């Protein structure tokens, strides 16, 4: 003879403060979507500027400003020497991600290079 199993109760939802805040935010967003009432929602707009455009002479000028060879400049940017050379000769254009990095180099060329290069003192003995 089979006995009837009692219906399962929903387990109490256990969450931390961040989880509760996320659930509350999700519920507010759902309410806003259903009703069109945006009064409880904070909407933020940001504008992200496009990465700079770099002509071959500008890339060479940046490399010169860092005081590095093509090989070292390429290493600083995390690209191959061949790719950095192709940028300088106008064979290829840097991808948007590379142009963002070039923007950082342009802000402070020597500081950028200095933040990544470790110099060693030569022994004269």
N, C-alpha and C positions, 0 to 999 in steps of 0.2 A: 504494500500500500504506500502510495506516494503522499508525502505531506506537502502542502502548499508552502512555497517559500515566500516570506514576507517581501513586499516591494522594497527595492534598494532606496535608501535615502541619499540625497545629494550630499556629498562631503562638503563640509564647511570650507570655503575658499580661504586659504592661509596665504597671506602676502605681507610684505614689509611696507614701510612708508612710501618708498619709491613705486612699488607695485600699485598701491592704492592711488597714488597721484596719477600714474599712467592710466589706470582704469577710469578714474574720474575725468581725465582729459579726453579719453576715447568716448565716454558717454556724452560729454559736452559736444564733441564733434559730431556724433551721431544725431543728437538732438538738433543741432544747427542744420545738418544736412536734411533732416526730415521736415523741419518747420521753416527753414529759411531765416530763423532768428540768429543773427551773428553777434548779439549783444554780449554774450559771455565768452567770446572767442577773441584772442589777441592775434592779430595778423601782422606779420613783419615782412617787409619787403627789403631785399638787399640787391644792390647792383654790383655785379662782379665785372670788373673791367677786363677787356680782352687782352691777351698777352701781346706784347710789343711785336712789331714787325722788324726784322733785321736783314739788311742788305749785307752782302759779303764784306764790304769795307767796314761796316759797323761791327761785325763779328770779329774781324781782325783787330779793330781798334779796342774792343773789349779784351781780347787776348793780350794785346800789347799793354793795356792798362793793368792787367794782373801780373805782367812781367814774366809770363811763362811761354814755353815753347808750345807748338801744336799738341805734342804728345802729353805734356803736363796739363794743358788746358782741357784736353779731352778727358783725362783722368779726373780732373776736378768736376767736370760735368757728368761723368759716368757714361761717356760714349766712346766709341773707337776713335783712334787717331784719324783713320780714313774718313769717318763721317764728319769730324770737325773740319778736316781739310776740304771736304766737299762743300761744306757751308761757306767757308772762306772763298772758295773759287766759284761759287754760284752754281754748282752742279746740282745741289739739293738744297731745299729749304728746311730749316728746323721745324719739327713738329710743335704743336701748341704747348705741350708739356715742357719741351726743351726751351721754348721761347719764354715761358714763365721763369725757368731757372736763369736764363740770360737776363731777364728783368732784374733778378736778385743780384746778379753779378754787376749789372749796370749801376745799381744803387750804391755799391761800395766795392769796387773791383779788388783793391788790395785787402780789404777786410774779409771779403769772400774767400780769396785765395789763402789768406793767413789763417782763417778759421779751419781750413782743411789740411794745410801742409804743416809737417813737423820738420823743423830744421835741426840738424845735428852739427855739433861743433867738431871741426877736424882737429885731430891730434897732431901736434908739431914735434913730437918726440921721435 
